[in-house]
Amino acid sequence: MKLASIKISGFRGYDSAVHVPISDLRVLVGRNDVGKSAVLEALDIFFNVGKGAVKLDKDDVNKNALANGRNEVEISAIFTQLPDEIVIDATNSTTLGSEYLLNSDGYLEVVKRYPNAGKERVFIHARHPTNPECSDLLLKKITDLRNALDEQGLECADKTKSAELRKSIWEGQAELAFGDVEIDVSKIDSKAIWDQLKSYLPLYTLFQSDRKNSDGDDEVQDPMSLAVRQILGDPTIQQDLDAIAKRVKERLDEVAAATLEKLNEMNPEIANSLNPNVPATSDLKWADVFKNVGIAGDEDIPINKRGSGVKRLVLLNFFRADAERRQKEADLENVIYAIEEPETSQHPEHQRALVSALVEMSKTDSAQVLITTHSPELVKQLRFEDLLLVSGNEPERVRSIKESELPYPSLNEVSYAAFGDPTPEYHNELYGYLESCERLGEFLATKPKIRYLRLNPDNTTAEQQITLTEYIRHQIHHPENMKNRPHTVEELRSSIEIMREFIQG
């Protein structure tokens, strides 16, 4: 399965429901504290049920929702690329379509609700039969399905399989009425449906921007230490270690017994007061045996003594490799890599390399990549269709990036809209567009003039009266002219805004 979209409501800054479309590569951009990280963390809660990086608590419930009497967090996920066959009640293979478990668009839609940020309740939102005679077949045990079949005078070729009984009952109706229904798969009678569906979901793994990177943190001290713990948790390796521990214990028991036998010859009273004390094999700390395993750089400098950028780069790539390993071991078809701010503490070269690596990952059939970023440099390496702008504006809290007020895609404009970052490159782009469409004169004619000293080839100056936009344009293109005061960031932003308004208007 692949994730197609999520919906969030009642969680952190999201009061009313917000819809977030997901693709193979999805990059969330926007200013600080607008809810980018909340999207990735909501997914961690959905997929990893409290065993991931994020633990849901009462402070995560949206405060405005609480004030209006709503204490429920809701996270929904919609999936595509569904399995051709599925076993949902341990009887025989069936399909999500034939069990009427798909929504009106033909997708699997799973809704999770957390009353007061507590235990999850799971529902499947589907276009499902609503006839009273057959609306709750998925909640019935096989005995109840047989009774329903007999009561309606219907036939079934194989009454030993729940899926076949349901199929016969649905097909036996004169007309099936359909409606949007939520099937509660948290109930005891239907829990098996969700237990089976969970095994088809993609693996979701989150790398947080505030991941610890202090010297004493176990993972930073060396990611190989974490790898040792994971490897030692392998059941087959554990069996081998138990066998070794058992042999060592047997030898120790022999040594202890022989020692006590010799002691008994000299002092039976002391010998009788002593007993061999050999730790149980389960108490042995095998990880300590491999505590010096690690990765070191030049001159054996350990990872935790390197710069913060290097530490984070190593951790990020360990995260990628570890997620791939877990995907293979669990025999899962898909994995979702969610990474907050991959540019943090990274040199521009590393930023570009990371983006290239993440883009390549997203092109594989088995991976989806979700990123949040504050980096204009990173944004400029992406495509428009990869980006979503997150803002505090209602009703479009999350929206796709439009091709802008310009008649061509402009990632400079995306950076400006997402981060409020006025750049000379964007100013040049807007000015150049006005020139190319022969509207520059019309634009400049209506704007107030300011004094500007032009530098002549003989190093003399000539005074001119020009607009602020021209003033900034000249300073960008002629940095050698030091005869004028530098324009300010606010003047750059103002000039950009008035050009945008003119083009848009």
N, C-alpha and C positions, 0 to 999 in steps of 0.2 A: 504493500500500500504506500501511497504518497500523500503527504499533507497538501490539501488544496487551499484551505483557509481556516482561520479561527475567528471566533466571536468572544468578546470579553465584556462582562458587565459586573458592577459592584466590586471591582478589584482595584485597589489603590486609587489612582487618579481617574479611573474610568467608571463614571456613575451610570450613564445610559450605555446601551450596548454599542460596541464599536466592532466593525468588521475589518479583518486584516487579510487580504489575499496573499497567498504564499505560492512561490514558484521554485524552480530549482536553485535560483540565486535570488535572494531578497535582501535588500539593504535598506535599513531604516535610518533616515536622516532627520535632523531637527535640532533645536536648541536644547539646552540643559533642562531637565526636570519636566519634560512634556510627555513622558510615558514610553520612550523607546525600550528601555530595559524591562519595563513591566510586561511588555509583550513576550519577550523571551522567557521571563521568569514565570509567567502564567503557563506557558507551554511546559516548563519543567515540572510545575505542580501537576499539570494534566497527565503527562506521560509517566512521571517517576513516583507518584503517589507518596510524597514525603521522604523518599529515599534518594532524592537527587540533591542538587546544590541549594534548593530553596525549600524552606519549611513554612507553610501557610499558618498565620496566626491572626488573632482578632484585630490587630492593628492594620492588617491588609484589607479589611472591609472598608469600602469607600465611605468617608465621613458624611458626605451629603446624603448617600443612600441610608445610612444609619439614622440620620436626623429625620428622614421621611419614613421611618419604620421598616426599612428593608435591610436585612442583615445577611443576605445571601450572596456569596460570590458565585458567578456562573462562568464557566469556560467551555466553549463548544469547539469541536474540531471536525472538519469535513475532509473526507478521504476519497481519492481517486485511485485508479490502477488496482482495482479490487481483485482478490483471488477468484479464479474460475470456479473453484469448488471450495466448500468450507464445511467443517463438521461443527455443529453448534450444540448438539445434545448427546454426543457419544453414541449415536446409533448408525447413521450413514451419511455419506456426503450429500450436500445440497448446495444451493447457491443463495446469496443474499437477496437476489431478485425474486426467486421463487418463494422465499420466506417473507417477502414484502418488508424487507428491512432497509430499503433505500428511500431517500427523500424524493421529492418531485423532480429533481434534476438527475436522478439516477446515481447519486453518491451516498456513501455511508456517512451519516451525521451523528456523532456521539456528543451528548450533552452531559457535563458534570456540574453538579451543584454542591456547594459547601455551606450549609446553614451555619451562620455564626462562625465561619471559618473552621468548622469541625469536619467530621467524617464525610467523605464524598458520597453522593447518591448519583447513580449513573443511569442515563436514559438514552434510548435511540429514537431520534426524530425521523419518522418514516411516513410515506404514503401507504397506509395500511388499511385492510378491510375494517369497516365499522359495523357491519351487520352483527346484531346481538348474538346470532348463532355461531359466529366464527371470528369475533374480534379479539379474543384473548387466547387463541390456540397456543401461542408461544409460551404462555404461562402455565399451561396444563401438563400434568404428568401423563405418561403413556396410558395408564389405566383410564384416566379421565378422557383422553382422546378417543379411546375405543368406545367408551360409553356414549360420547357425543356422536360418534359415527353411527352406532346402533340406533340411538334415539331419532336420528334424522333419516334412518332407513337407507344409508349409503353403503357402498361396497368399497373394499380396499384389498388389493392383491397381496399385500404384505403388512399384516397387523403387528409385526414385531419391530417396526421402525417408525419412530415418531414423525420424521419428515414425510414419510409416505402417507401416514394417517392425516397429517395436516393438509397435504396436497389433495387428498381425496375429499376432505370436508370442504375446502375452498372451491374445488372444481364442482362440487355437488350443489352449490348455491345457484338458484335461478338467476340471480344478478348480484354481483359484488359491489357494495357501496364503499367508496374510498374517501379517506379524509386524512388530514395531517394529524398524526397521532404520536404521542410520546410513550414509548414502551419502557416501563421501569425494569431494568435488568439488575437492580440492586436487591430485588426480592429473592427470597430463598428459592422459590420455584423457577425463577428465570435467571438466576445468577450464573448458571452453567453457560448460558449464551455469551455473557460478557467474558467469562473465564476463557472461552474458546477464542473469541474475537481478539482478546489482548495479545495472543501469540502471533497475530498477523500484523500488529502495529509496528511502525519503524522504531528503531532505537533513537532516543533523543538525548543529546549530551551537550551541556552548557559550560562554556568557559567564560567566567565572569570578569568584568573589568577590575573589580576590587579583590581579585584572587590574591591571597597572601603572598608576599615575596620578601618576608623578613628572614634574616640569617637563620633563625631558630626553627622556622617552619619546616616540618618533615618533608613536605613535597619539594620545596625549593632546595632544601639541604641536599637533596639529590632525588630526581624523579625515579632513579633506579631503585631507591628504597621502597617506593610504592610498588614498583614492578615486582620486587622480591616478594612482597606480601601477597600480591595477586597470583604470582606463579606458585607460591607455596600453598595457596588455597585450592589449587587443582586437585581434584579427588585422587587421580592416579598417582601424582607425586606424593600426596599425603599418605597413600597406602605404602609407597616405597619407604618413606621416612618412618612410618610406624613400624615397618618390618625391621629397619635398621635399629630403631630405638628398642624394639623388643629383644634383638640379639645382644645389644649392649647391656640391657637390663639383666638378661640371663647371665652374662659374664660377670657383671657386678655382684649378682647374687652369689655366684660361685666363690668370688674373692671374699665377700663378706662372711660366707659360711665357713670357708677355710680359716679365716682369721679368728673367728669365734671358737672354732674347734681347737686351734693352738692355744688360745687364751684359756680355754676350759682346762687344758692340761696343767696350767700354772695356777689359775685362780677360778674355780668353778663359780664362786659367788658373784664375781664381777661379770663373768661370761654370761651367766643367767640373767643379769640385769640389763643386758644390751640386746638390741634388735636391729637388723639391717634396715636402713631408711633410704630407699632408692626412689626418686620421683617417678610418678606415673608418666607414661609416654605422652599423654595429652598435655602435661604441664611443661614439656620441654619447649623452649623458645628458639625455634629454628631460625627465625628472622635475625636473631642476634649473631648466628653463625656467619651470616652474609652481610653484616652491618657495614663492612668496608667496601662492598660493591658500589661502584659509582661511575660517573662520567667526570673527567677532569680535563682541563685545557692545557695550554703550554705550561711547562714547569710544574705540572700536577696541581695547579690551582683549582680547588673544588668549585662547583657551580655556585654555592651560596656566598662565595667571596668575589664573584664577578659583578659587573655593573648591572643595574636594574633592568636595562634593556636586554642584555644577554640572557639574564635569568628568565625574563618573561618570554623571550624568543624560544629558549629551550623548552620551557613549560608548554608553550603553545603547540610546538611540534610534537612534544610528548603526548599532549592531549589528542592531537590528530591521530597519531599512531595507536594510542590506547583505544580510541573509539573504533578504529578499523579492526583492531584485534578482537574487541568484544563483539562486534558485529559478526565476524567470522565464527567465533566460538559459539555464539548463540544461534548461528545459522539463520540470521535475519536477512531479509532481502534488501532493506533500506535503512539508512542512518541519516539523522538530521544533525548537522553540526551547527550549533548556535554560539556565536562568538561576539562578545561585547568589546567594542573599541580595539580591534587588532593593532591599531596604530600606536597604542599607548607605549611610551618610552622607546619607540623605535626610530632609528635613523630613516630618513626618506628612502634610501635604497632598500632597507628591510621592509618598509611599508609597501613599496611597489612589488617586491618579491612575494610578500604575503598575499597581496591582492591577486597576483597572477596565480599563485598556488591555489587559493580559494576558488577562483573562477574555474580553474581546471578541474578541481574536485567536483564542482557543481555540474560539470558536463558529463560526469559518469552516470550510468543508469541507476546506480544504487545510492546516490547521495543527494541531499539538499543542503544548502548552506544559507544560514540566516546571520546577518551582521548588523550591529549598530555602529555608527561612526560619527565623529565630530571633525573628520579630516576632509577638507576640500580637495587635497591631493588625491586621496583615495577615491572620492566621488568622481573625479575627472577621468579615472581609468575605467569607469563602468558605463553601461548602456542605460538609456532612459527607462527601458522596461524593467530594469533590475531594481529601481528605486521607489521607495515610498516616503512621502513627507509626513512626519508626525508633528502636530502642533496642538496648541491649546484651544483652537478655534472649533466651535460647534457649528453645524453638525458634522463637518468633515474633519474629525480628529486625525484620521489616517486617510491619506488619499494618494493616488498615483501622481507622478510628476508630469505635469502637462508640458507640451513642447514650448511653452512660454509665450510671452507676448511677441517674441520674435517669430518669424515664419520658418524657423529652422531650429533643430534641437540645440540647446545651449546648456552645457554642464556648468559653465560659469554662473548662469542664472540659477541653476539648482543649488549651487553652493551659497549664493546670495539669499535665496528663499529659505534654505535650511538653516544656515548658520548666521545670517545677517552680516556676512563678511564682505564689505565693499573692496573690491580689488581693482588695480589698474587694468588687468586683463579684461574684466567685465566692462569697465568704462570704455576701453578701446573697442570692444565688440559692439556695444550700443552705438557709439559714435560712427564706427565703420558702417554699420547697417544704415544709419541715416544718410550717410554719404552715398552708399550704393543705390539707394532707392530715390535719390535726388530730393530728399526732404530736409536736408541739413539747413539750407538757407531759411526755409519756412520756420524751422524750430528756433534757430538763433535770432531771428528777427524780432521775436517777442520777448527776449530775455534781457534783463538789465546788464549794463556794462560795468566793468571794473578796469583799473589801470594795470597795464602790463608793459614791461620793458623788454623789447626784442633785442637780441644780441646780434649785431652785424658781423660779417666776416672779419672786419678790421678791428674788432673788439669794442667798437662804439655801440651805443644803444639808441633805440628809437622808441618813443612812447606810443602805445596803442591803447585803444579802448575796446575790450573784448568781453565776451560772456564768461561766466565762471566755468562753463563746460570747456570752452576753448582754452582758458587759462590752465586748467588741469591737463588737458590734452597736450599742450605745449610743454608743460613740466615733465610729463611722462616721456615724451619723445626727445626732449632736449635737456637732459640732466646737467649738461655742461654750463647752462645758463644759470648762474648763481646770483643774478641781479634782482630777483624777485623773492618774496617770502614764500616758503613752501606751503602748499595747500594742506589743509587739515583733513583728518579722517572724516569729520562731519561734513566738510565741504565735498569730499569725494562721494560720500553717501547721498548728499543732497543732489548732486549733479546726476548721479545714477538714477535716483528716484524721478527727477523731472523728465529724463529721457525715457524711462519706462512708461510714465504716464502719457507722454506725447505719442509714443508708438502704440500704446494700448488704446488711446482715445480715438 
